Amino acid sequence: MMIPDLSTQYLGMKLKNPLVASAGPLTGELDSLRQLEDAGASAAVLPSLFEEQIEHDEIEIHKFFEFQAFPNAESLNNFPEMPDFDSYGPDDYLEKLRSAKEAVSIPVIGSLNGWSDGGWIRYAEEIEEAGADALELNVYFVPTDPTITAAGVEKQYVDLVAAVRQSISIPLAVKIGPNFSSLPNFAQRLADAGADGLVLFNRYLESDIDLETLEYHPDLVLSNRHEARTPIRWIGILRDQLDISLAATSGVQRADGIIKLLLAGADITMMASILLMKGPEFLGTLLEEVNQWLIEYECASVEQLKGSMSQGNYPNPSALKRANYMRALKNYTPQY
Ligand SMILES: Cc1cc2nc3c(=O)[nH]c(=O)nc-3n(C[C@H](O)[C@H](O)[C@H](O)COP(=O)(O)O)c2cc1C
């Protein structure tokens, strides 16, 4: 019987298969990280160190020194508290990263999450020094000011990527959302600025309104498998245009979804929600199903599968443009 070669290249690393644990609570705890490795995960992305965590830590240090200088300064009592970040600062993050590197032998990818061009960027270097095999830079910004242009937002992303690229020598992946007016142009500029890979796509958590308290509150809803269609489409479109790694995230929940993302051109597929629902061992079930699929379809390797249905390799490239959309709307029949 043919034994398919599941290995795949990602960010210049040879991974043993395309199933990677995405940033989230399971990769942040050593026990579940080990369970993910045992289940077959080929790499893991640690939860992010957030710009806000770094800045809060620096504000706290500043506050301490101000307090020493002006012990009676009343304004210090009114200093805003950020209890969420009190117990987990950048030093804890770096310590966790070092422990993760000791606990598992798969590549460990650090993650930095921010937007502004402040001092938090220097933590990219710290993450490299702590032993990360690569860095995932998660850039997330919500423009609410009408004077901010789309071009200005994109420039900020590109400048950030260039600044982080300059400060580290490990591979750099950039995690972005899907909402850009011309994603192929933007993606190319991120690659030109030094991204070795793109992680497509970040999944934004929208606030909901609590009708009892009349407050906005973040309501974390896990993904569903249909959400993989957005990365399937865009990875299919981008695969032949970009000479960098592409990772798929959002809605990766079943073996068929993983196969589809590989066909579109993903180098790896990342999972968070499904493993939070079913446990780290479920990654092993998916890995076995992917392996079985390759055997059944006589596909010798993941490398052979990758991108074989990208836009450029598909006989009808317009399928990824408007045509299918119009056909789907015209042919829809009511369900009742
Ligand atoms: C509870 C939770 C925590 C997460 N934390 C992070 C994080 O720290 N950094 C990050 O880049 N993504 C984070 N993510 C996003 C996931 O890594 C992933 O990209 C996203 O959930 C989409 O994949 P999924 O459909 O498999 O959940 C988190 C997701 C969840 C559900």
Ligand as a Chemical Component Dictionary entry (heavy atoms), coordinates in Angstrom:
data_LIG
# 
_chem_comp.id                   LIG 
_chem_comp.type                 NON-POLYMER 
_chem_comp.pdbx_formal_charge   0 
_chem_comp.three_letter_code    LIG 
# 
loop_
_chem_comp_atom.comp_id 
_chem_comp_atom.atom_id 
_chem_comp_atom.alt_atom_id 
_chem_comp_atom.type_symbol 
_chem_comp_atom.charge 
_chem_comp_atom.model_Cartn_x 
_chem_comp_atom.model_Cartn_y 
_chem_comp_atom.model_Cartn_z 
_chem_comp_atom.pdbx_ordinal 
LIG C1  C1  C 0 -10.299 31.504 22.493 1  
LIG C2  C2  C 0 -9.463  31.937 21.312 2  
LIG C3  C3  C 0 -8.263  32.605 21.535 3  
LIG C4  C4  C 0 -7.488  33.038 20.454 4  
LIG N1  N1  N 0 -6.318  33.709 20.683 5  
LIG C5  C5  C 0 -5.574  34.146 19.633 6  
LIG C6  C6  C 0 -4.361  34.838 19.841 7  
LIG O1  O1  O 0 -3.918  35.054 20.970 8  
LIG N2  N2  N 0 -3.686  35.265 18.740 9  
LIG C7  C7  C 0 -4.117  35.052 17.470 10 
LIG O2  O2  O 0 -3.451  35.442 16.511 11 
LIG N3  N3  N 0 -5.253  34.379 17.241 12 
LIG C8  C8  C 0 -6.000  33.933 18.290 13 
LIG N4  N4  N 0 -7.153  33.252 18.059 14 
LIG C9  C9  C 0 -7.578  33.031 16.659 15 
LIG C10 C10 C 0 -7.234  31.626 16.191 16 
LIG O3  O3  O 0 -5.838  31.399 16.204 17 
LIG C11 C11 C 0 -7.766  31.363 14.772 18 
LIG O4  O4  O 0 -7.026  32.119 13.824 19 
LIG C12 C12 C 0 -9.237  31.720 14.613 20 
LIG O5  O5  O 0 -9.994  31.298 15.734 21 
LIG C13 C13 C 0 -9.809  31.050 13.371 22 
LIG O6  O6  O 0 -9.581  29.671 13.367 23 
LIG P1  P1  P 0 -10.680 28.599 13.856 24 
LIG O7  O7  O 0 -11.845 28.714 12.937 25 
LIG O8  O8  O 0 -9.979  27.290 13.771 26 
LIG O9  O9  O 0 -11.048 28.951 15.259 27 
LIG C14 C14 C 0 -7.941  32.798 19.128 28 
LIG C15 C15 C 0 -9.121  32.096 18.917 29 
LIG C16 C16 C 0 -9.892  31.655 19.983 30 
LIG C17 C17 C 0 -11.160 30.915 19.711 31 
# 
loop_
_chem_comp_bond.comp_id 
_chem_comp_bond.atom_id_1 
_chem_comp_bond.atom_id_2 
_chem_comp_bond.value_order 
_chem_comp_bond.pdbx_ordinal 
LIG C1  C2  SING 1  
LIG C2  C3  SING 2  
LIG C2  C16 DOUB 3  
LIG C3  C4  DOUB 4  
LIG C4  N1  SING 5  
LIG C4  C14 SING 6  
LIG N1  C5  DOUB 7  
LIG C5  C6  SING 8  
LIG C5  C8  SING 9  
LIG C6  O1  DOUB 10 
LIG C6  N2  SING 11 
LIG N2  C7  SING 12 
LIG C7  O2  DOUB 13 
LIG C7  N3  SING 14 
LIG N3  C8  DOUB 15 
LIG C8  N4  SING 16 
LIG N4  C9  SING 17 
LIG N4  C14 SING 18 
LIG C9  C10 SING 19 
LIG C10 O3  SING 20 
LIG C10 C11 SING 21 
LIG C11 O4  SING 22 
LIG C11 C12 SING 23 
LIG C12 O5  SING 24 
LIG C12 C13 SING 25 
LIG C13 O6  SING 26 
LIG O6  P1  SING 27 
LIG P1  O7  DOUB 28 
LIG P1  O8  SING 29 
LIG P1  O9  SING 30 
LIG C14 C15 DOUB 31 
LIG C15 C16 SING 32 
LIG C16 C17 SING 33 
# 
